[in-house]
Amino acid sequence: MHRQQRRLISACRNGVAKILDAKTGGYKIEVGLDPKSYNLMTLTLTDQLGDVTRIDFSDIHDNVELSDSTFAFKTPAGADVVTAPASP
């Protein structure tokens, strides 16, 4: 387990870690973890205006084998493909 992960987990209260950084411009991120498995259970994002987006995770399965085709992306018909410029 990485040092940052240990800090995050040890900072949890009742399975919720609150992250607020001046660099985020006032955004708040709350991460809800299962206290036994440390699986991500909820993710709550609060923006500068106080608007809240909450994502709940359920039916979590660990170490499931997935075929490469699961992540294959096929460009939809009529879509424009934009290539990022080369990095310096």
Secondary structure, 3 states (H helix, E strand, C coil): CCHHHHHHHHCCECCEEEEECHHHCCCEEEEEECCCCCCEEEEEEECCCCCEEEEECCCCCCCCCCCHHHHCCCCCCCCCCCCCCCCC
